[in-house]
């Protein structure tokens, strides 16, 4: 009976040790579970922040893409305006050349008109002097015929 009691005592003692280990293990598992929940909460928070940051970055990318499209549109418009400016400058140059030609022709025409005017004036003088001479001649002839 003593042997049975010692054996039961040993078993009880072993069970108490095992129970103490189980309680310690249970306590350790609860501690690990709390840490795991804390890490999970932190990871969820980090995940949420990353999703918000991702959303913000996607918005920025969208804004940058639309800005790039707008920028490329402005570049195209600038190229068109530069081409228009080049064409207008060519037209200005052509018109300036035409203006110089027209001014030269106008000066030549004015000189020709001036020369023509002077020639007409000289011809008129000559005609007047001839008419005067002829009138004098006619008057002389008339005077002679009246006398005669």
Buried (B, 14 or more C-beta within 10 A) or exposed (E): EEEEEEEEEEEEEEEEEEEEEEEEEEEEEEEEEEEEEEEEEEEEEEEEEEEEEEEEEEEEEEEEEEEEEEEEEEEEEEEEEEEEEEEEEEEEEEEEEEEEEEEEEEEEEEEEEEEEEEEEEEEEEEEEEEEEEEEEEEEEEEEEEEEE
